């Protein structure tokens, strides 16, 4: 049996003169989440479409659940579930009708399709809305129904292509909880996302793609460690104390302190002892604080350092593969 639920090597794909993928490698073991990050147009969606058998690569190999995406696409489709960037449910059907329809398309008997629909509606807390038209659902409910739809066939591999786009933070947390449950059940998840905190919260490993190439791969902590250094952050209780705190942090930092906000001071430091020294100096000076933290670089900072760009939510730029 294969070690990986998803295994791709050397994937390339071009659309005319635009090279969307230029030799991408991806590996995801069962029961793990691989976050795939990259600027819009980097090749993320193209990679997902190839792994879902919706596009043929120009070269390279890919196996999903042990099945080759080119030699046995039907077996791959029986193995996977896919939730795209936008809800794909039929708005003129009820929640239960959507799931039963998908079950029947997957060749479940009428009885089994109804049982699976009821099970998923309960799991995703949609039972009370099961007989309402999907067009009456809130955005969060539609995304939950969409995710439920991708699980009707008991997939061992799930692709989540920006699954929480447009959701408020509370609804995003709901989806995160569902993803964690999938992983606990042994499902392999490939996650593309425009929210870097989402990858930080869910992914066991992260692959960063830019201009169709993998430019970094590691755990979230590993990527942050590669950037190097730690940052000491202090927020005084009294904003009038900011000049004194700034002068104090200048004593322990490796470069001049910065002000990420009007009431906060931060400075890069060489080691953990800077925190101990800062606590002692604040006590000596009698400066009360509401925040005192020593942290690694954020994933946002790592992303910017790797690509030279901040992640953008402009979906109009994610056009690679759209014409296929």
C-alpha positions in Angstrom: 0.0 0.0 0.0 1.1 3.6 -0.7 2.6 5.6 2.2 0.9 8.8 0.9 -2.8 9.5 0.3 -1.6 12.2 -2.3 1.7 11.9 -4.1 2.6 14.2 -7.0 6.0 14.7 -8.6 7.1 17.1 -11.3 3.7 18.4 -12.3 3.8 20.9 -15.1 0.9 22.7 -16.8 0.8 25.6 -19.3 -2.1 27.6 -20.7 -0.8 29.1 -23.9 2.3 31.1 -23.0 1.5 31.1 -19.3 3.1 28.3 -17.3 0.9 27.6 -14.3 2.9 24.8 -12.9 6.7 24.3 -13.4 7.5 21.0 -11.7 5.5 20.8 -8.5 5.9 18.0 -5.9 3.3 17.4 -3.2 2.9 14.6 -0.6 0.2 14.1 2.0 0.0 11.1 4.3 -3.4 9.8 5.5 -4.8 11.8 8.5 -2.7 14.9 7.8 -3.4 18.4 6.4 -1.1 19.9 3.8 -1.6 23.6 3.4 -0.7 25.0 -0.1 0.0 28.7 0.0 0.9 31.1 -2.7 0.0 34.5 -4.2 -3.1 34.5 -6.5 -2.1 33.0 -9.8 0.7 31.0 -8.3 -0.7 27.7 -9.4 -2.6 26.4 -6.4 -5.9 25.9 -8.0 -4.3 24.3 -11.1 -2.6 21.7 -8.9 -5.9 20.9 -7.2 -7.7 20.5 -10.5 -5.1 18.1 -11.7 -5.3 16.0 -8.5 -9.1 16.0 -8.9 -8.8 14.7 -12.5 -10.3 17.9 -13.8 -7.2 18.8 -15.8 -4.5 16.7 -17.4 -0.9 17.7 -16.5 1.5 18.4 -19.4 4.1 16.2 -17.6 4.7 14.7 -14.2 2.9 12.0 -12.2 0.3 12.1 -9.5 -1.3 9.3 -7.5 -4.3 9.7 -5.1 -5.2 6.9 -2.8 -2.8 4.7 -4.7 -4.5 5.4 -8.1 -2.9 7.2 -11.0 -4.8 10.3 -12.0 -4.3 9.7 -15.7 -4.4 5.9 -15.8 -7.4 5.4 -13.4 -9.3 8.7 -13.0 -12.5 6.9 -12.1 -10.9 5.3 -9.1 -9.4 8.7 -8.1 -12.9 10.3 -8.2 -14.3 7.5 -6.0 -11.6 8.3 -3.5 -11.9 12.1 -3.2 -14.2 14.9 -2.1 -13.8 18.4 -3.4 -15.0 21.7 -1.9 -14.2 24.6 -4.2 -13.9 28.3 -3.6 -17.6 28.9 -4.0 -20.6 26.9 -2.8 -21.7 24.4 -5.5 -25.0 23.2 -4.1 -28.2 23.6 -6.1 -30.0 26.6 -4.5 -33.4 25.4 -5.8 -33.2 22.2 -3.9 -33.4 21.6 -0.2 -30.5 20.6 1.9 -31.5 17.0 2.1 -32.4 16.9 -1.6 -28.9 18.2 -2.5 -27.2 15.4 -0.5 -29.6 12.7 -1.7 -29.0 13.7 -5.3 -25.2 13.5 -4.9 -25.6 10.1 -3.2 -27.6 8.8 -6.1 -25.1 10.2 -8.6 -22.5 8.2 -6.6 -24.6 5.1 -7.2 -25.9 4.8 -3.6 -29.3 3.1 -3.3 -32.2 5.5 -2.5 -32.3 4.2 1.1 -28.5 4.5 1.6 -28.4 8.0 0.0 -31.2 9.2 2.4 -29.4 7.7 5.4 -26.1 9.3 4.5 -27.8 12.6 3.9 -29.4 12.5 7.3 -26.1 11.5 9.0 -24.3 14.4 7.4 -27.0 17.0 8.0 -26.9 16.1 11.7 -23.1 16.1 11.8 -22.9 19.6 10.2 -25.8 20.9 12.4 -28.2 21.4 9.5 -30.9 19.0 10.4 -33.3 21.8 11.4 -32.8 23.3 7.9 -32.8 20.0 6.0 -36.1 20.7 4.2 -35.5 24.4 3.5 -34.3 25.5 0.1 -30.6 26.1 0.0 -31.2 29.6 -1.4 -32.5 30.5 2.1 -29.4 29.4 3.9 -26.9 31.9 5.3 -23.3 31.9 3.9 -22.0 29.8 6.7 -24.8 27.2 6.3 -24.2 27.0 2.5 -20.5 26.3 3.1 -21.3 23.6 5.7 -23.7 22.0 3.2 -21.1 22.2 0.5 -18.6 20.5 2.7 -21.2 17.9 3.7 -21.8 17.3 -0.1 -18.1 16.6 -0.6 -18.2 13.8 2.0 -21.3 11.9 0.8 -19.1 9.2 -0.8 -16.9 8.6 2.3 -13.8 10.0 0.6 -10.4 9.2 2.1 -8.9 12.3 0.5 -10.6 15.8 0.6 -9.5 18.9 -1.3 -10.5 22.2 0.3 -9.9 25.0 -2.2 -10.2 28.2 -0.1 -13.2 26.7 1.9 -13.8 29.7 4.2 -13.7 32.5 1.6 -16.3 35.1 2.6 -17.2 33.6 6.0 -17.1 35.7 9.2 -14.6 34.5 11.9 -17.2 32.6 13.9 -18.3 30.6 10.8 -14.7 30.1 9.8 -14.1 28.5 13.2 -17.0 26.1 12.6 -15.4 24.9 9.4 -12.0 24.5 11.1 -13.6 22.3 13.7 -15.1 20.1 11.0 -11.8 19.8 9.2 -10.1 18.7 12.4 -12.8 16.0 12.8 -12.1 14.8 9.3 -8.4 14.5 10.1 -9.1 12.7 13.4 -11.1 10.2 11.3 -8.0 9.5 9.1 -8.9 11.7 6.1 -6.1 13.3 4.2 -6.7 17.0 3.5 -5.1 19.3 0.9 -6.0 22.8 1.8 -5.5 25.9 -0.2 -6.3 29.1 1.6 -5.9 32.9 1.4 -6.1 33.2 5.2 -2.6 32.5 6.5 -3.9 32.1 10.1 -6.1 29.2 8.7 -3.0 27.4 7.4 -1.3 28.0 10.7 -4.2 26.6 12.6 -4.9 23.5 10.5 -1.9 22.4 8.5 0.6 19.9 9.7 2.9 20.9 6.8 2.9 23.8 4.4 4.0 24.0 0.8 4.5 27.5 -0.6 4.1 27.9 -4.4 5.1 30.9 -6.4 5.2 31.3 -10.2 4.3 27.6 -10.5 7.2 26.3 -8.4 7.6 25.1 -4.8 9.7 27.6 -3.1 9.4 26.3 0.5 8.1 23.3 2.4 8.1 22.7 6.1 5.9 22.7 9.2 4.4 26.0 10.2 6.9 26.2 13.1 9.7 25.2 10.8 8.9 27.9 8.3 8.8 30.5 11.0 12.1 29.3 12.4 13.7 29.6 8.9 13.0 33.3 8.9 15.0 33.6 12.1 14.8 35.5 15.3 12.1 36.3 17.8 10.2 39.5 18.5 9.5 41.0 21.9 6.2 42.9 22.1 5.2 45.2 24.9 2.0 47.2 25.4 2.1 49.6 28.4 -1.0 50.1 30.4 -0.5 53.9 30.1 0.3 55.0 26.5 2.2 58.0 27.9 4.9 55.4 28.9 5.6 54.5 25.3 8.8 56.6 25.1 10.2 55.0 28.2 9.3 51.5 27.0 10.9 52.2 23.6 14.1 53.3 25.3 14.0 50.2 27.5 13.5 47.8 24.5 16.4 49.5 22.7 18.7 48.1 25.4 17.7 44.4 24.6 16.9 44.5 20.9 19.1 43.6 17.9 17.9 46.7 16.0 15.8 49.8 16.7 12.3 49.2 18.2 9.2 49.7 16.1 5.7 50.7 16.8 3.2 48.3 15.1 0.4 50.2 16.6 -0.1 53.5 18.5 0.1 51.8 21.9 2.6 49.0 21.3 6.4 48.6 20.9 8.2 45.7 19.3 11.8 44.8 18.8 13.7 41.8 17.4 15.7 40.0 20.0 18.5 37.4 20.0 17.2 35.0 22.6 14.8 34.2 25.4 16.9 36.0 28.0 15.7 39.3 26.5 12.2 38.6 28.0 13.7 38.0 31.5 15.7 41.2 31.3 12.7 43.2 30.0 10.5 42.0 32.9 13.1 43.0 35.4 13.6 46.4 33.8 9.9 47.1 33.6 9.6 46.2 37.3 12.5 48.5 38.2 10.9 51.4 36.2 7.5 50.7 37.7 5.9 50.4 34.3 2.7 48.4 34.2 1.8 46.5 31.0 -1.3 44.9 29.4 0.7 42.8 27.0 4.2 41.3 27.1 5.0 38.6 24.6 7.9 36.8 22.9 6.9 35.4 19.6 8.3 33.8 16.4 7.6 35.6 13.1 4.0 35.2 11.9 3.1 33.1 8.9 2.2 36.4 7.2 5.8 37.6 7.7 7.2 34.3 6.4 4.9 34.5 3.3 6.1 38.1 2.6 9.7 37.1 3.1 9.4 34.2 0.7 7.3 35.8 -2.0 7.9 39.6 -1.6 4.1 40.0 -1.5 1.3 39.9 1.0 -1.5 37.5 0.4 -4.4 39.1 -1.4 -8.1 38.3 -1.4 -8.7 39.5 -4.9 -10.1 36.3 -6.4 -10.2 37.8 -9.9 -6.4 37.3 -10.1 -6.7 33.5 -9.5 -7.3 32.7 -13.1 -5.0 29.8 -13.8 -6.9 26.9 -15.1 -10.2 28.8 -15.3 -10.5 28.2 -19.0 -10.0 24.5 -18.8 
